[in-house]
Amino acid sequence: MYISIMKTQIINLISLLGVLLLFSCKNVSTFPISAPSAANVEDRLIGKWKFTEDTNKHNFYAVTAGYTPNCYHVKFWNRGGTNPTFEAEMHCSKIGSSMFINVPYWEDGFTNRGFIFLKVLNTNADFSTMTTAAVADTTMRRLKNSDAVKAYVTKHLNDPHFYRDTAHFFKVK
């Protein structure tokens, strides 16, 4: 029994470390790519999503309409989908035909707010699966505003070395 509990705890820890790897890096920008805008609303994001690479198949992300106009409220539930551990208002930005999700990020005790950007690489026809890649650039903190961030991301839009941590999500009905 004790070994089974320890094994479950280790699996949960590995799962959490995987999520932290995706969201806790130096690839943070002080500013979003753009401000939330009605032109960038993608309501097909609303729903319950699971992270394919997660070792605990009961963990999930709940995405609802946001409290802020043109935003989405995201909450990550770990420990088998019983413990909310991350909660934020995210929004989408578009650069040409590419969609990015601006995910808020806080360092050390909710200070030094920034954004991590997920580029949506592809979705299926009914938007029930989605593949994303995190922007990996570690110099974005030096950029002075959203216009500079958008120009910088645009410059590197098709550079595969600009991205890392591909993640696959599927919507639970």
N, CA and C of each residue as an Amber inpcrd file, in Angstrom:
protein
   519
   0.8210000  -1.1870000   0.0000000   0.0000000   0.0000000   0.0000000
   0.8710000   1.2600000   0.0000000   1.8770000   1.2810000   0.9120000
   2.7620000   2.4440000   1.0190000   3.5080000   2.6760000  -0.2900000
   3.9610000   1.6040000  -0.9310000   4.6880000   1.7260000  -2.2080000
   3.7660000   2.2890000  -3.2790000   2.5160000   1.8490000  -3.2850000
   1.5500000   2.3560000  -4.2550000   1.3150000   3.8490000  -4.0810000
   1.1910000   4.3060000  -2.8340000   0.9990000   5.7300000  -2.5570000
   2.2260000   6.5130000  -2.9890000   3.4060000   6.0160000  -2.6680000
   4.6460000   6.6910000  -3.0670000   4.7590000   6.7540000  -4.5870000
   4.4100000   5.6730000  -5.2630000   4.4750000   5.6460000  -6.7290000
   3.5270000   6.7080000  -7.3080000   2.3270000   6.7990000  -6.7580000
   1.3660000   7.8080000  -7.2170000   1.9040000   9.2080000  -6.9770000
   2.4960000   9.4460000  -5.8090000   3.0500000  10.7620000  -5.5120000
   4.2040000  11.1060000  -6.4540000   5.0420000  10.1260000  -6.7710000
   6.1550000  10.3620000  -7.6960000   5.6230000  10.6840000  -9.0870000
   4.6150000   9.9550000  -9.5270000   4.0170000  10.2190000 -10.8420000
   3.4120000  11.6210000 -10.8660000   2.7160000  12.0220000  -9.7930000
   2.1530000  13.3730000  -9.7280000   3.2500000  14.4260000  -9.7470000
   4.3480000  14.1730000  -9.0570000   5.4620000  15.1140000  -9.0430000
   6.0750000  15.2500000 -10.4270000   6.2640000  14.1350000 -11.1110000
   6.8090000  14.1760000 -12.4740000   5.8690000  14.9450000 -13.3970000
   4.5680000  14.7270000 -13.2460000   3.5830000  15.4570000 -14.0480000
   3.6720000  16.9510000 -13.7920000   3.7410000  17.3360000 -12.5240000
   3.8440000  18.7490000 -12.1780000   5.1430000  19.3390000 -12.7180000
   6.2410000  18.5960000 -12.6320000   7.5070000  19.0800000 -13.1720000
   7.4170000  19.2970000 -14.6750000   6.6900000  18.4290000 -15.3700000
   6.4970000  18.6110000 -16.8170000   5.7620000  19.8990000 -17.1240000
   4.7200000  20.1800000 -16.3560000   3.9720000  21.4270000 -16.5480000
   4.8570000  22.6200000 -16.1950000   5.6190000  22.5120000 -15.1130000
   6.5110000  23.6050000 -14.7390000   7.5760000  23.8360000 -15.7910000
   8.0590000  22.7540000 -16.3970000   9.0350000  22.9040000 -17.4740000
   8.4330000  23.7140000 -18.6130000   7.1760000  23.4540000 -18.9060000
   6.5130000  24.1950000 -19.9730000   6.3160000  25.6580000 -19.6020000
   6.0190000  25.9340000 -18.3220000   5.6490000  27.2870000 -17.9390000
   6.6400000  28.0160000 -17.0310000   7.7710000  27.4220000 -16.6900000
   8.6730000  28.1220000 -15.7730000  10.0660000  28.1810000 -16.3660000
  10.2590000  29.1110000 -17.2120000  11.5340000  29.2640000 -17.8710000
  11.8730000  30.7390000 -17.9450000  12.9740000  31.0150000 -18.5310000
  13.3780000  32.4050000 -18.7150000  12.8240000  32.9750000 -20.0150000
  11.9530000  32.2450000 -20.6700000  11.3500000  32.6920000 -21.9260000
  10.1000000  33.5190000 -21.6670000  10.2470000  34.5410000 -20.8270000
   9.1330000  35.3670000 -20.3900000   9.3010000  36.7710000 -20.9560000
   8.2050000  37.3420000 -21.3920000   8.1640000  38.7270000 -21.8470000
   7.4140000  39.5560000 -20.8090000   7.8510000  40.7730000 -20.5800000
   7.1500000  41.6590000 -19.6580000   5.7910000  42.0630000 -20.2190000
   5.7040000  42.1300000 -21.5400000   4.4830000  42.6000000 -22.2070000
   3.8940000  41.4930000 -23.0720000   2.5600000  41.5010000 -23.2700000
   1.9510000  40.5410000 -24.1940000   2.2690000  40.9270000 -25.6400000
   1.9840000  40.0380000 -26.5610000   2.1700000  40.3330000 -27.9860000
   1.2400000  41.4790000 -28.3990000   0.0420000  41.4710000 -27.8650000
  -0.9250000  42.5420000 -28.1130000  -1.8910000  42.5730000 -26.9390000
  -2.6200000  43.6450000 -26.8200000  -3.6610000  43.7320000 -25.7930000
  -4.8320000  42.8330000 -26.2050000  -5.6490000  42.4030000 -25.2390000
  -6.8340000  41.6300000 -25.6190000  -7.6960000  42.4290000 -26.5980000
  -8.1640000  41.7480000 -27.6470000  -8.9260000  42.4240000 -28.6930000
 -10.0200000  41.5080000 -29.2020000 -11.1490000  42.0870000 -29.5400000
 -12.2570000  41.3140000 -30.0970000 -11.8490000  40.6210000 -31.3990000
 -10.9070000  41.2050000 -32.1290000 -10.4570000  40.6150000 -33.3970000
  -9.7070000  39.3040000 -33.1690000  -9.2220000  39.0770000 -31.9540000
  -8.4280000  37.8780000 -31.6730000  -9.1490000  36.8600000 -30.8010000
 -10.4390000  37.0110000 -30.6250000 -11.2010000  36.0820000 -29.8020000
 -11.2970000  34.7410000 -30.5170000 -11.0620000  33.6710000 -29.7560000
 -11.1500000  32.3090000 -30.3020000 -11.9150000  31.4660000 -29.2900000
 -13.2550000  31.5640000 -29.3460000 -14.0960000  30.8980000 -28.3510000
 -14.0450000  29.3800000 -28.4130000 -13.4470000  28.8260000 -29.4470000
 -13.3030000  27.3660000 -29.4860000 -12.3010000  26.8780000 -28.4370000
 -11.5630000  27.7950000 -27.7970000 -10.6830000  27.4270000 -26.6920000
 -11.4740000  27.0520000 -25.4390000 -12.7030000  27.5410000 -25.3400000
 -13.5090000  27.2730000 -24.1480000 -13.8080000  25.7810000 -24.0550000
 -13.5510000  25.2280000 -22.8740000 -13.8080000  23.8140000 -22.6430000
 -12.8070000  23.2270000 -21.6680000 -12.8650000  21.9400000 -21.5390000
 -11.9710000  21.1990000 -20.6490000 -10.9170000  20.5160000 -21.5190000
  -9.6510000  20.8390000 -21.2750000  -8.5420000  20.3320000 -22.0810000
  -7.6180000  19.4580000 -21.2430000  -7.1090000  18.4380000 -21.8770000
  -6.0950000  17.5950000 -21.2410000  -4.8070000  17.7040000 -22.0370000
  -3.7200000  17.5920000 -21.3210000  -2.3710000  17.7000000 -21.8540000
  -1.8910000  16.2790000 -22.1350000  -1.7260000  15.9170000 -23.3870000
  -1.4050000  14.5410000 -23.7670000  -0.1620000  14.0270000 -23.0610000
   0.8410000  14.8810000 -22.9070000   2.1020000  14.4470000 -22.3100000
   2.0340000  14.2960000 -20.7850000   0.9370000  14.6880000 -20.1560000
   0.7900000  14.5820000 -18.7120000   0.7190000  13.1180000 -18.3060000
   1.4620000  12.7380000 -17.2700000   1.4500000  11.3420000 -16.8260000
   0.2120000  11.0060000 -16.0000000  -0.4730000  12.0080000 -15.4580000
  -1.7090000  11.7740000 -14.7240000  -2.8650000  12.1340000 -15.6520000
  -3.5340000  11.1510000 -16.1630000  -4.5780000  11.3630000 -17.1750000
  -5.8370000  12.0200000 -16.6260000  -5.8890000  12.2690000 -15.3170000
  -7.0540000  12.9350000 -14.7370000  -6.8500000  14.4480000 -14.5890000
  -5.6150000  14.9290000 -14.7510000  -5.3510000  16.3660000 -14.6910000
  -5.9860000  17.0400000 -15.8980000  -6.3520000  18.3140000 -15.7560000
  -6.9430000  19.0010000 -16.8980000  -6.8350000  20.5190000 -16.7400000
  -7.0590000  21.2130000 -17.8470000  -7.1620000  22.6680000 -17.8960000
  -8.6150000  23.0010000 -18.1820000  -9.2070000  23.8610000 -17.3650000
 -10.5730000  24.3320000 -17.6060000 -10.4700000  25.7480000 -18.1570000
 -11.0080000  25.9610000 -19.3470000 -10.9770000  27.2760000 -19.9810000
 -12.4190000  27.7560000 -20.1160000 -12.6880000  28.9320000 -19.5550000
 -14.0190000  29.5270000 -19.6120000 -13.8960000  30.9510000 -20.1540000
 -15.0280000  31.5700000 -20.4030000 -15.0020000  32.9860000 -20.7810000
 -14.3370000  33.7490000 -19.6490000 -13.5300000  34.7220000 -20.0040000
 -12.7780000  35.4540000 -18.9950000 -13.6020000  36.4920000 -18.2730000
 -13.0520000  36.9820000 -17.1880000 -13.6710000  38.0660000 -16.4330000
 -13.3950000  39.4030000 -17.1210000 -12.3080000  39.4430000 -17.8910000
 -11.9010000  40.6220000 -18.6390000 -12.4000000  40.4500000 -20.0730000
 -12.9370000  41.4860000 -20.7060000 -13.4040000  41.3400000 -22.0900000
 -12.3030000  40.8060000 -23.0160000 -12.6880000  39.9110000 -23.9100000
 -11.8100000  39.3160000 -24.9210000 -10.7010000  38.4510000 -24.3330000
 -10.9130000  37.9670000 -23.1180000  -9.9500000  37.0820000 -22.4580000
 -10.6240000  35.7650000 -22.1000000  -9.8120000  34.8190000 -21.6860000
 -10.2710000  33.5110000 -21.2460000  -9.6860000  33.2430000 -19.8710000
 -10.4880000  32.6250000 -19.0250000 -10.0180000  32.2460000 -17.7050000
  -9.5530000  30.7980000 -17.7870000  -8.3170000  30.5430000 -17.4130000
  -7.7810000  29.1840000 -17.4400000  -7.4160000  28.7780000 -16.0200000
  -7.7590000  27.5450000 -15.6920000  -7.4250000  26.9860000 -14.3880000
  -6.8800000  25.5770000 -14.6160000  -5.6820000  25.3070000 -14.0870000
  -5.0940000  23.9690000 -14.1910000  -5.3970000  23.1960000 -12.9220000
  -5.9100000  21.9840000 -13.0960000  -6.2380000  21.0970000 -11.9910000
  -5.2770000  19.9120000 -12.0170000  -4.4430000  19.7770000 -10.9670000
  -3.5500000  18.6140000 -10.8990000  -4.0360000  17.6540000  -9.8160000
  -3.1710000  16.7490000  -9.4000000  -3.5020000  15.7100000  -8.4190000
  -4.7700000  14.9680000  -8.8240000  -4.7670000  14.5290000 -10.0540000
  -5.9100000  13.7760000 -10.5420000  -7.1290000  14.6260000 -10.7970000
  -6.9220000  15.9020000 -11.0700000  -8.0330000  16.7960000 -11.3590000
  -8.7820000  17.2690000 -10.1290000  -8.1140000  17.2470000  -8.9570000
  -8.7790000  17.6410000  -7.7070000  -8.1980000  18.9050000  -7.0830000
  -7.0800000  19.4070000  -7.5970000  -6.3800000  20.5120000  -6.9470000
  -6.0720000  21.6300000  -7.9420000  -6.7670000  22.7750000  -7.8360000
  -6.4540000  23.8780000  -8.7530000  -5.1170000  24.5210000  -8.3620000
  -4.1520000  24.5350000  -9.3110000  -2.8140000  25.0270000  -8.9730000
  -2.4020000  26.2690000  -9.7510000  -3.0180000  26.5430000 -10.8630000
  -2.6800000  27.7140000 -11.6650000  -3.9730000  28.2920000 -12.1820000
  -4.1080000  29.6150000 -12.0710000  -5.3360000  30.2650000 -12.5140000
  -4.9720000  31.6440000 -13.0440000  -5.4510000  31.9730000 -14.2340000
  -5.0950000  33.2630000 -14.8340000  -6.0550000  33.6180000 -15.9590000
  -5.9950000  34.8700000 -16.3680000  -6.7140000  35.3610000 -17.5450000
  -5.7280000  35.3690000 -18.7060000  -6.0050000  34.6300000 -19.7400000
  -5.1450000  34.5950000 -20.9270000  -5.9080000  35.1740000 -22.1050000
  -5.1760000  35.5320000 -23.1550000  -5.8410000  36.0280000 -24.3580000
  -5.0200000  35.6420000 -25.5880000  -5.6440000  35.7920000 -26.7360000
  -5.0010000  35.4130000 -27.9940000  -4.4790000  36.6430000 -28.7250000
  -3.4500000  36.4250000 -29.5010000  -2.9140000  37.4390000 -30.4100000
  -2.7080000  36.7670000 -31.7490000  -2.8600000  37.5260000 -32.8040000
  -2.6070000  36.9850000 -34.1390000  -1.5080000  37.7840000 -34.8150000
  -0.6390000  37.0490000 -35.4680000   0.3930000  37.6320000 -36.3270000
   0.2230000  36.9440000 -37.6680000  -0.3010000  37.6700000 -38.6310000
  -0.6620000  37.0470000 -39.9070000  -1.7240000  36.0040000 -39.6390000
  -1.4990000  34.7830000 -40.1050000  -2.4630000  33.7130000 -39.8730000
  -2.0970000  32.8680000 -38.6450000  -1.0400000  33.2370000 -37.9390000
  -0.6050000  32.4820000 -36.7550000  -1.2720000  33.0180000 -35.4960000
  -1.7530000  32.0880000 -34.6760000  -2.3700000  32.4610000 -33.4110000
  -1.4210000  32.1320000 -32.2710000  -1.3220000  33.0550000 -31.3220000
  -0.5410000  32.8650000 -30.1070000  -1.4620000  33.0220000 -28.9090000
  -1.1980000  32.2380000 -27.8690000  -1.9110000  32.3870000 -26.6110000
  -0.9420000  33.0590000 -25.6460000  -1.3540000  34.2050000 -25.1020000
  -0.5660000  34.9580000 -24.1230000  -0.9390000  34.4380000 -22.7390000
  -0.0430000  33.6910000 -22.1000000  -0.3160000  33.0890000 -20.7970000
   0.4290000  33.8790000 -19.7250000  -0.2890000  34.4800000 -18.7660000
   0.3850000  35.2180000 -17.6950000   1.2910000  34.2990000 -16.8780000
   2.3710000  34.8730000 -16.3900000   3.3650000  34.1350000 -15.6250000
   3.8460000  35.0270000 -14.4860000   3.9640000  34.4670000 -13.3030000
   4.4770000  35.1980000 -12.1460000   5.6870000  34.4640000 -11.6110000
   6.6790000  35.2230000 -11.1950000   7.8790000  34.6470000 -10.5960000
   7.8800000  34.9120000  -9.1030000   8.4960000  34.0450000  -8.3530000
   8.7760000  34.2310000  -6.9240000   7.7180000  35.0190000  -6.1670000
   6.7240000  34.3270000  -5.7180000   5.7120000  34.9690000  -4.8800000
   4.8310000  35.9560000  -5.6080000   4.5070000  35.6510000  -6.8560000
   3.6020000  36.4620000  -7.6640000   4.1460000  37.8570000  -7.9620000
   5.4490000  37.9830000  -8.0480000   6.0640000  39.2470000  -8.4390000
   6.6060000  39.1140000  -9.8530000   7.0080000  40.2110000 -10.4190000
   7.6510000  40.1990000 -11.7310000   6.7700000  39.5320000 -12.7820000
   5.5820000  40.0690000 -12.9600000   4.6180000  39.5020000 -13.9020000
   5.1360000  39.5680000 -15.3220000   4.8100000  38.5530000 -16.0800000
   5.1830000  38.5230000 -17.4820000   4.2370000  37.6150000 -18.2520000
   4.6460000  37.2660000 -19.4680000   3.8320000  36.4070000 -20.3270000
   4.7080000  35.3650000 -20.9980000   4.1660000  34.1860000 -21.1080000
   4.7490000  33.1270000 -21.9260000   3.8240000  32.9970000 -23.1250000
   4.4020000  32.7960000 -24.2940000   3.6080000  32.7200000 -25.5120000
   3.5910000  31.3040000 -26.0510000   2.3920000  30.8110000 -26.3250000
   2.2100000  29.5140000 -26.9630000   1.7320000  29.7500000 -28.3880000
   2.5100000  29.3100000 -29.3440000   2.0820000  29.3960000 -30.7410000
   1.2360000  28.1690000 -31.0440000   0.0410000  28.3890000 -31.5660000
  -0.8100000  27.2770000 -31.9610000  -0.2990000  26.7820000 -33.3130000
   0.2710000  25.5820000 -33.3100000   0.8500000  25.0250000 -34.5320000
  -0.2180000  24.4320000 -35.4310000  -1.1600000  23.7240000 -34.8240000
  -2.2580000  23.1740000 -35.6150000  -3.4000000  22.7530000 -34.7060000
  -4.5600000  22.6390000 -35.3200000  -5.7540000  22.1250000 -34.6600000
  -6.4560000  21.2210000 -35.6720000  -7.3510000  20.3970000 -35.1940000
  -8.1560000  19.6400000 -36.1440000  -9.3770000  20.4730000 -36.5410000
 -10.1890000  19.9530000 -37.4380000 -11.3000000  20.7220000 -38.0100000
 -12.2870000  21.2250000 -36.9630000 -12.5820000  20.4240000 -35.9380000
 -13.5640000  20.8530000 -34.9430000 -12.9090000  21.4530000 -33.6860000
 -11.6150000  21.7170000 -33.7540000 -10.8550000  22.3570000 -32.6750000
 -10.9070000  21.5380000 -31.3900000 -10.9480000  20.2150000 -31.5050000
 -10.9420000  19.3750000 -30.3110000  -9.5400000  18.8590000 -29.9890000
  -8.5850000  19.1080000 -30.8640000  -7.1780000  18.8390000 -30.5680000
  -6.3720000  20.0650000 -30.9820000  -5.2750000  20.2670000 -30.2700000
  -4.4520000  21.4360000 -30.5350000  -3.0050000  21.1020000 -30.1880000
  -2.0890000  21.5010000 -31.0440000  -0.6640000  21.3730000 -30.7770000
  -0.0920000  22.7780000 -30.6600000   0.6770000  23.0090000 -29.5980000
   1.2820000  24.3200000 -29.3740000   2.7840000  24.1610000 -29.1720000
   3.4930000  25.2600000 -29.3150000   4.9210000  25.2990000 -28.9910000
   5.1800000  26.6020000 -28.2420000   5.9370000  26.5220000 -27.1680000
   6.2660000  27.7190000 -26.3880000   7.3840000  28.4870000 -27.0790000
   7.2420000  29.8020000 -27.1050000   8.3430000  30.6420000 -27.5850000
   9.4810000  30.4590000 -26.5830000  10.6770000  30.1650000 -27.0890000
  11.8060000  29.8100000 -26.2310000  12.7910000  30.9430000 -26.0060000
  12.6150000  32.0610000 -26.6750000  13.5920000  33.1430000 -26.5950000
  13.7160000  33.6630000 -25.1570000  14.9480000  33.8490000 -24.7030000
  15.1870000  34.2700000 -23.3260000  15.5350000  35.7590000 -23.2010000
  15.4090000  36.5070000 -24.2780000  15.7910000  37.9270000 -24.2350000
  14.5960000  38.8770000 -24.2840000  13.3920000  38.3500000 -24.2310000
  12.2100000  39.1940000 -24.4190000  11.9400000  40.1630000 -23.2670000
  12.5080000  39.9410000 -22.0950000  12.3150000  40.8670000 -20.9710000
  12.8770000  42.2560000 -21.2990000  13.8170000  42.3260000 -22.2280000
  14.4430000  43.6100000 -22.5810000  13.5450000  44.4820000 -23.4540000
  12.5150000  43.9040000 -24.0390000  11.6330000  44.6520000 -24.9290000
  10.7520000  45.5950000 -24.1190000  10.5100000  46.7930000 -24.6490000
   9.9180000  47.8840000 -23.8650000   8.4030000  48.0140000 -23.9310000
   7.7440000  47.3350000 -24.8870000   6.2860000  47.4310000 -24.9860000
   5.7510000  46.3270000 -25.8910000   4.4280000  46.2490000 -25.9900000
   3.7950000  45.1980000 -26.7990000   4.1360000  45.3200000 -28.2800000
   4.2620000  46.5310000 -28.7770000   4.6240000  46.7070000 -30.1900000
   5.9980000  46.1020000 -30.4730000   6.9490000  46.3090000 -29.5630000
   8.2910000  45.7440000 -29.7370000   8.2550000  44.2160000 -29.6550000
   7.4230000  43.6820000 -28.7480000   7.2880000  42.2270000 -28.6220000
   6.7010000  41.6480000 -29.9060000   5.6380000  42.2700000 -30.4110000
   5.0060000  41.7810000 -31.6350000   5.9820000  41.8320000 -32.8090000
   6.7370000  42.9000000 -32.9320000   7.7180000  43.0060000 -34.0190000
   8.7950000  41.9370000 -33.8870000   9.2270000  41.6710000 -32.6580000
  10.2710000  40.6700000 -32.4100000   9.7710000  39.2590000 -32.7320000
   8.5740000  38.9460000 -32.2710000   7.9930000  37.6230000 -32.5620000
   7.7390000  37.4870000 -34.0600000   7.2670000  38.5500000 -34.7040000
   7.0400000  38.5210000 -36.1500000   8.3360000  38.2270000 -36.9020000
   9.4180000  38.8380000 -36.4750000  10.7210000  38.6310000 -37.1140000
  11.1590000  37.1630000 -37.0440000  10.7950000  36.4800000 -35.9600000
  11.2210000  35.0860000 -35.7450000  10.0830000  34.0830000 -35.9520000
   8.9870000  34.5330000 -36.5320000   7.7660000  33.7290000 -36.6320000
   7.9950000  32.3250000 -37.1870000   8.7960000  32.2030000 -38.2270000
   8.9860000  30.8970000 -38.8810000  10.3270000  30.2460000 -38.5680000
  11.0160000  30.7370000 -37.5600000  12.2980000  30.1600000 -37.1390000
  12.0370000  29.0350000 -36.1380000  12.3030000  27.7800000 -36.4980000
  12.0080000  26.6720000 -35.5870000  12.8160000  26.7290000 -34.2820000
  13.9550000  27.4080000 -34.2710000  14.7700000  27.5200000 -33.0560000
  14.1990000  28.5320000 -32.0620000  13.2030000  29.2800000 -32.4850000
  12.5500000  30.2800000 -31.6400000  11.5530000  29.6250000 -30.6810000
  11.2210000  28.3540000 -30.9240000  10.1990000  27.6310000 -30.1690000
  10.7790000  26.3770000 -29.5280000  10.0890000  25.8930000 -28.4980000
  10.4330000  24.6060000 -27.8820000   9.2340000  24.0970000 -27.1090000
   9.3920000  22.9650000 -26.4820000   8.3380000  22.3810000 -25.6440000
   7.0060000  22.2640000 -26.3760000   6.9850000  21.4870000 -27.4310000
   5.7390000  21.2160000 -28.1250000   4.7990000  20.4650000 -27.1830000
   3.5760000  20.9140000 -27.1270000   2.5770000  20.2760000 -26.2450000
   1.3430000  19.9640000 -27.0710000   0.7490000  18.8360000 -26.7640000
  -0.4540000  18.3680000 -27.4580000  -1.6130000  18.3530000 -26.4680000
  -2.7170000  18.9680000 -26.8700000  -3.8960000  19.0490000 -26.0230000
  -5.0860000  18.4370000 -26.7460000  -6.0010000  17.8670000 -25.9680000
  -7.2590000  17.3970000 -26.5480000  -8.3990000  17.8140000 -25.6360000
  -9.5040000  18.1400000 -26.2520000 -10.6730000  18.6150000 -25.5150000
 -11.5050000  17.4370000 -25.0630000 -11.9380000  17.5080000 -23.8120000
 -12.7940000  16.4790000 -23.2270000 -14.2260000  16.9470000 -23.3530000
 -15.0900000  16.1090000 -23.8910000 -16.4920000  16.5110000 -24.0970000
 -17.3520000  16.1370000 -22.9390000
